[in-house]
Amino acid sequence: MNENKSILKTMNDISGFLLVNKPKGITSFGLVKQIKKQLNVKKAGHCGTLDPAASGLMIIVVGKYTKLQDKFMKQDKVYLAEVKLGIKTDSGDLDGNIISQSDYSHITKEKIIDACRSFVGKISQIPPMYSALKVNGKKLYELARKGVTIERKPREITIYSIDLIDFHDDIFTIRVKCSSGTYIRTLAEDIGKKLNTDTVLNNLVREQIGEYTLSQAGQELYTL
């Protein structure tokens, strides 16, 4: 019995960070909760929210490494995003309610490339209402679910590159390298405005955070 208590104490004292491939259908908070239970640790946190409908790389910090959350959050990101033409929702993704539909027959591969290029560099972006950003202590998505919309201040972000990977029927796929704080749902909508049509985020995978890639995700606990 004493030996088991000793092992339990050692497990509770572990510190480091995990590279995790978050599946669709779970919140970032829910994933952290699962990992805390699996590792039997008191302190754990994530370094950048992914929506429940999104998947991909998340960095989970454990124990003393929770102090490094800001360090990891400020790292640049790479996303693979599918954007659906002709539809707009109140959330910016397919989890929301459709609020408008428009023609997209005029869209070509060249127009998508040109529209994407116009967003490369330092730009201002208004955070979406359906986000975990807090205003006066309230998360925006909590207000949005109540039908409340408030004014959000634009934030400066950097888009390093946007590459068109595929365009088929009503969906085009882009790979975006960007600074922290970038909302891909908002970027997808803004590209749609540039194309003079409605757009919605169809699927999102985070492929990279700083130097860490999705291919490295696994069970190993890293330390710096």
C-alpha positions in Angstrom: 0.0 0.0 0.0 2.8 2.5 0.9 4.5 1.6 -2.4 1.4 2.5 -4.4 1.1 5.8 -2.5 4.7 6.6 -3.4 4.0 5.9 -7.1 0.9 8.1 -7.1 2.9 11.0 -5.6 5.6 10.7 -8.3 2.9 10.7 -11.0 1.4 13.9 -9.5 4.8 15.6 -9.5 5.5 15.2 -13.3 6.1 18.3 -15.4 6.5 18.8 -19.1 4.4 19.2 -22.2 2.6 16.9 -24.5 2.0 17.2 -28.3 -1.5 16.0 -28.8 -3.6 15.4 -32.0 -7.0 16.7 -30.9 -9.9 14.8 -32.5 -13.1 16.5 -33.7 -16.0 16.6 -31.4 -14.2 17.5 -28.1 -13.5 20.9 -26.7 -10.0 22.0 -25.8 -11.0 22.1 -22.1 -12.4 18.6 -22.4 -9.2 17.3 -23.8 -7.2 18.8 -21.0 -9.6 17.3 -18.5 -9.0 13.8 -20.1 -5.2 14.2 -20.0 -5.3 15.3 -16.3 -7.2 12.2 -15.4 -4.9 9.9 -17.5 -1.7 11.4 -16.0 -3.2 11.8 -12.6 -1.8 15.4 -12.3 -3.3 18.4 -10.5 -2.2 21.0 -13.0 -2.5 21.0 -16.7 -3.5 23.5 -19.4 -3.6 24.0 -23.2 -1.6 26.5 -25.2 -4.2 27.7 -27.7 -7.9 26.8 -28.2 -9.1 24.6 -31.1 -12.9 24.7 -31.8 -14.8 21.4 -31.1 -15.2 21.0 -34.9 -11.5 21.4 -35.5 -8.7 18.9 -35.1 -4.9 18.9 -35.0 -2.0 19.8 -32.9 -2.4 21.1 -29.4 0.3 21.6 -26.8 -0.7 20.5 -23.3 1.4 21.7 -20.4 1.6 19.7 -17.2 2.7 20.6 -13.7 5.3 23.3 -13.5 5.2 23.7 -17.2 1.8 25.5 -17.0 3.9 28.6 -16.4 5.0 28.3 -20.0 1.5 28.7 -21.5 2.1 32.2 -22.8 5.4 31.2 -24.4 3.8 28.4 -26.4 0.6 30.5 -27.2 2.7 33.2 -28.8 4.2 30.8 -31.3 3.3 31.0 -35.0 0.8 28.5 -36.4 0.2 26.5 -39.6 -3.4 25.5 -40.5 -4.9 23.4 -43.3 -8.3 24.9 -43.9 -11.2 23.8 -46.2 -13.5 26.7 -47.2 -16.9 26.2 -48.6 -18.3 28.7 -51.1 -21.8 30.1 -51.3 -22.8 29.8 -47.6 -22.5 32.0 -44.6 -23.3 31.0 -41.0 -23.6 33.0 -37.8 -20.6 31.1 -36.3 -18.3 31.1 -39.4 -18.3 27.3 -39.5 -20.7 24.5 -40.2 -21.8 24.3 -36.6 -23.7 27.5 -36.9 -27.0 28.5 -38.5 -27.0 29.5 -42.2 -27.8 33.2 -42.5 -27.2 33.7 -46.2 -26.4 32.0 -49.4 -24.9 33.4 -52.6 -23.8 32.6 -56.1 -20.2 31.4 -56.6 -20.2 30.4 -60.3 -17.8 33.3 -61.0 -15.1 31.9 -58.8 -11.9 30.6 -60.4 -8.7 29.2 -59.1 -6.9 32.4 -60.2 -9.4 34.6 -58.3 -8.9 32.5 -55.1 -5.1 32.8 -55.4 -5.3 36.6 -55.9 -7.8 37.0 -53.0 -5.6 35.0 -50.7 -2.5 37.0 -51.7 -4.2 40.2 -50.7 -4.2 39.0 -47.0 -0.5 38.2 -46.8 1.3 40.6 -44.4 0.2 42.6 -41.4 -3.6 43.0 -41.3 -6.3 43.9 -38.9 -8.8 41.2 -37.9 -12.0 41.5 -35.9 -12.4 38.4 -33.6 -15.6 36.5 -34.2 -18.4 36.4 -31.6 -18.1 32.7 -31.5 -14.7 32.6 -29.9 -13.2 32.0 -26.4 -11.9 35.6 -26.2 -13.0 37.3 -23.0 -14.6 40.8 -22.9 -15.3 42.1 -19.4 -14.9 38.7 -18.0 -17.4 37.1 -20.4 -16.4 34.7 -23.1 -17.7 35.9 -26.5 -19.2 32.6 -27.5 -21.3 32.6 -24.2 -22.8 35.9 -25.3 -23.2 34.8 -28.9 -25.3 31.8 -27.8 -27.7 34.2 -26.1 -28.0 36.2 -29.3 -25.9 39.0 -27.9 -23.5 40.8 -30.3 -21.0 43.3 -28.9 -18.4 45.5 -30.6 -15.0 43.9 -30.8 -11.8 45.9 -31.3 -9.7 44.9 -34.4 -6.4 43.2 -33.7 -3.2 43.2 -35.7 -2.1 39.8 -36.9 0.4 38.6 -39.5 -0.3 36.2 -42.3 3.0 34.9 -43.6 1.6 32.8 -46.4 -1.6 31.4 -47.9 -1.2 28.6 -50.4 -4.0 27.2 -52.4 -3.8 23.4 -52.1 -7.0 22.3 -53.9 -10.1 23.7 -55.5 -12.9 21.3 -56.4 -16.7 22.1 -56.9 -17.7 24.4 -54.0 -14.7 23.8 -51.7 -11.1 25.2 -51.8 -8.3 24.1 -49.5 -5.6 26.5 -48.2 -2.6 26.2 -46.0 -2.1 29.2 -43.8 1.0 30.2 -41.9 0.1 32.9 -39.4 0.9 34.6 -36.1 -0.8 33.7 -32.9 -4.2 35.3 -32.4 -5.4 34.6 -36.0 -8.9 33.4 -36.4 -9.1 31.2 -39.5 -12.9 31.3 -39.6 -12.7 35.1 -39.9 -10.0 34.8 -42.5 -12.2 32.4 -44.5 -15.1 34.9 -44.4 -12.9 37.8 -45.3 -11.6 35.9 -48.3 -15.2 35.3 -49.3 -15.9 39.0 -49.2 -12.9 39.6 -51.5 -14.4 37.0 -53.9 -17.8 38.7 -53.7 -19.5 35.6 -52.3 -20.4 33.9 -49.0 -17.9 31.5 -47.4 -17.8 29.2 -44.4 -15.1 27.2 -42.8 -15.8 23.5 -43.8 -12.9 21.9 -41.9 -9.8 22.9 -40.0 -6.6 21.1 -39.0 -3.8 22.7 -37.1 -0.6 21.3 -38.5 2.1 23.2 -36.6 2.8 25.3 -33.6 6.2 27.0 -33.6 8.8 24.2 -34.4 6.4 21.4 -33.3 4.4 19.5 -36.0 1.4 17.3 -36.0 3.5 14.3 -37.0 5.2 14.5 -33.6 2.0 14.2 -31.6 2.0 11.1 -29.4 2.3 9.9 -25.8 5.8 11.2 -25.0 6.2 13.9 -22.3 8.7 16.6 -23.5 10.8 18.9 -21.4 12.8 21.9 -22.4 
